[in-house]
Amino acid sequence: MDTEAQAIAAVRWDNNKLAMLLFLLSEGTFFAFLIIAYVYYHAISNTGVEAAKVLDPLKAGIYTVFLLSSSFTVWFAEKGLRRGNQKAFRSWLLVTLILGAVFLVGQGREYLHLYGEGVTVSGNIFGTSFFTLTGFHGFHVLLGLIALAVIFVLALKGDFLERHSSAVETVALYWHFVDWIWVVIFSVIYLWAVF
Amino acid sequence: MSDIPFPGTGEALPLPVPQEQMAGLLGWLSSVDHKRIGIMYLLTGLVFFGAGGIEALLMRIQLARPVSSFLSPQTFDQVFTMHGTTMIFFVAMPVLTGLANYLIPLMIGASDVAFPRLNSLSLWLLICGGLLLYFSFIAGGAPAAGWFNYAPLSEKPYSSTVGVDYYSLGLLIAGIGSVVAAINLIVTIIKYRAPGLTVRRLPLFVWMVLVTQFLIILALPALNASLVMLLIDRRLNAHFFQPVTGGSAILWQHYFWAFGHPEVYIVILPAFGMISEVIPVFSRKPIFGYEYVAASTVAIGVLSFLVWAHHMFAVGLGHSIDTMFAISSLLIAVPTGVKIFNWIATMWNGAIRFTTAMLFATSFLIVFTIGGLSGVSLAVFPVDWQVTDTYYLVAHLHYVLFGGTVFGVFAGIYYWFPKMTGRMLSEKIGKWHFWTMLIGFNMTFFVMHFLGLMGMTRRVYTYPNLPDWGLLNMISTIGAVIMGISSLLFIWNVWVSRRSGELAGDNPWEAWSLEWATTSPPPVHNFDRIPPIRSRRPLYDLEHPDHPDWKNGH
């Protein structure tokens, strides 16, 4: 078994991680265009008024805390793996899964509430740009949860006994991305509606 | 060349040998070998080139005479939309990706790309995208809003058939495939270079493909985002590009060209790369100013993201914005000019062999420069206002995309066909192909400069019988027919030569880069041994052990 430093070095410029970084560069650009669209309609069609009226930044803020903490827990899971602590690795993975799922449930409840208020994709330009941006983000969170769940099940079955795993680090990279791009989206949609 | 053994210092391969392939058609369809995938990309491009070519000929037949009724206005709109969409997304993209796929691992001394199965996925995504686009013909009508599909024309109230939906889905799927292929190629180039093949020794084709892949992963998302937004508008009755309900039609234009202009460089830079391989070999000189050719590629890549609004001068964005984009567009002529002069300087005093590949490369320099110059004139926005959406623009874009990309690709195919098949393309048919193509091309498109300046607008199904218009259009149509015949000559050449062409041997052109160090066609695992790489021309060093490049500071 290698040391923690060796485990980090073993997968530093690993193919999968490099490919994931490039993919995230592309994904980041994709989100940038959706975010710019939201900002643009905020400016030209005054969607901020509608946003301030129907959104609940406090509730969304609480769910945001869940999502952002999952970025740290997946990091703890990686640390556990590198130190050869399988129990910590698996537990923190499970915590990450739960935190991510809570965020998605929160988003689902918010959508249901908005739908009840008559805010829909086709309703007006605010609905169009809001649901497209948050919907694509939610879809990415869902994909991340599926990938994490696969890793978790494989971990329970006894994979990842080495101290470094390209698969775990690659999925973790993706997970950090969906977590931190949300900071931008949350600021642009919810904070801008209030301030 | 094949009988020169490599010295004992040959390096071990960085990758394990891939598995044996299945025989027959299934072997091809299920292949994850980058060479087979590359060839399938090329064949996909060829099939769609046939479709796009027929669409072009239909347009030219309709326009041969004034007030013609060969095609209805509705059909004409579908045909020009499908022609442009096909040629950009399903001819230029697959052909360039295919050549990159085939050549990059060979040129860097690797046995395959980094992710072979992902490579196969990219190919099939592209093919499915193309089939979806063409399925629109039988599903209720092809898209008819132009290849750049401007909103609100592309919205439901104005394009009520499913054509635009198929356009969006087809391009979305093909676009995802392109991003995947780009990631694969970048990782391959970064991680799988043979020992000694430093970044400063990379063949220029590899350099330019690398820059292109970065353009793809940064530009395609702009298209994907706009297509997704358009689909949401059309299928879920949303409002992104509908000005009446608070949306913005201009945003589509910004987004489309934020992708569309880098796309122009995505389809021209690999052709620049091919020219940079062909010209030195047939001039028997190393490329002049290697660093400048490589660096100017990066400069073009960066600038390509800063010029998109020059497609929108007629929109009325305001004087200062127009001026800014005019300046950035003029700037891009500088690195492009650097390249042209480097190629000319490479040929200067060289022992030039005018093979078909070299003829295409040389004529590329001339016709591409004509397109570049008309491009400079269009960057001056008062000129653009005069000629926007006229045949002057059609002439310009075909001089850069046909005279640039297609001539570059033909140079590349005549150059690398022996490597892919082990046999030479016939030089005799090749010369006929070249001269008919050059004459047909100039007949078709040169006269369009005049038609455009006389005020003939594009995308209109017919025109009145004004003085000279009929004559110039007839010349253009005859040229298009000659190009059609010329393309058939090319296909005939490929068909005949792949079986009975002259045997090529490993290195028929006495070239210097690594792909010529293995057999033609290469074995599944590409190389048995890699020659030592101490300069940009490893095979030259091998043949000239007394005065190798690496001792002379190259």
HADDOCK unambig.tbl for C-alpha pairs under 7 A between the chains (distance, minus, plus):
assign (segid A and resid 15 and name CA) (segid B and resid 187 and name CA) 6.64 0.50 0.50
assign (segid A and resid 18 and name CA) (segid B and resid 187 and name CA) 6.78 0.50 0.50
assign (segid A and resid 19 and name CA) (segid B and resid 183 and name CA) 5.91 0.50 0.50
assign (segid A and resid 19 and name CA) (segid B and resid 187 and name CA) 6.38 0.50 0.50
assign (segid A and resid 22 and name CA) (segid B and resid 183 and name CA) 6.19 0.50 0.50
assign (segid A and resid 23 and name CA) (segid B and resid 183 and name CA) 6.85 0.50 0.50
assign (segid A and resid 26 and name CA) (segid B and resid 217 and name CA) 5.06 0.50 0.50
assign (segid A and resid 26 and name CA) (segid B and resid 218 and name CA) 5.55 0.50 0.50
assign (segid A and resid 26 and name CA) (segid B and resid 221 and name CA) 6.32 0.50 0.50
assign (segid A and resid 29 and name CA) (segid B and resid 218 and name CA) 6.31 0.50 0.50
assign (segid A and resid 29 and name CA) (segid B and resid 221 and name CA) 6.05 0.50 0.50
assign (segid A and resid 30 and name CA) (segid B and resid 221 and name CA) 4.64 0.50 0.50
assign (segid A and resid 30 and name CA) (segid B and resid 222 and name CA) 6.15 0.50 0.50
assign (segid A and resid 30 and name CA) (segid B and resid 225 and name CA) 5.92 0.50 0.50
assign (segid A and resid 33 and name CA) (segid B and resid 222 and name CA) 6.41 0.50 0.50
assign (segid A and resid 33 and name CA) (segid B and resid 225 and name CA) 6.52 0.50 0.50
assign (segid A and resid 34 and name CA) (segid B and resid 225 and name CA) 6.71 0.50 0.50
assign (segid A and resid 45 and name CA) (segid B and resid 246 and name CA) 5.60 0.50 0.50
assign (segid A and resid 121 and name CA) (segid B and resid 238 and name CA) 5.72 0.50 0.50
assign (segid A and resid 122 and name CA) (segid B and resid 236 and name CA) 6.35 0.50 0.50
assign (segid A and resid 122 and name CA) (segid B and resid 237 and name CA) 5.13 0.50 0.50
assign (segid A and resid 122 and name CA) (segid B and resid 238 and name CA) 4.35 0.50 0.50
assign (segid A and resid 122 and name CA) (segid B and resid 239 and name CA) 6.94 0.50 0.50
assign (segid A and resid 124 and name CA) (segid B and resid 239 and name CA) 6.79 0.50 0.50
assign (segid A and resid 125 and name CA) (segid B and resid 239 and name CA) 5.45 0.50 0.50
assign (segid A and resid 125 and name CA) (segid B and resid 240 and name CA) 6.76 0.50 0.50
assign (segid A and resid 125 and name CA) (segid B and resid 246 and name CA) 5.97 0.50 0.50
assign (segid A and resid 125 and name CA) (segid B and resid 247 and name CA) 6.39 0.50 0.50
assign (segid A and resid 128 and name CA) (segid B and resid 238 and name CA) 5.56 0.50 0.50
assign (segid A and resid 128 and name CA) (segid B and resid 239 and name CA) 6.27 0.50 0.50
assign (segid A and resid 128 and name CA) (segid B and resid 240 and name CA) 6.88 0.50 0.50
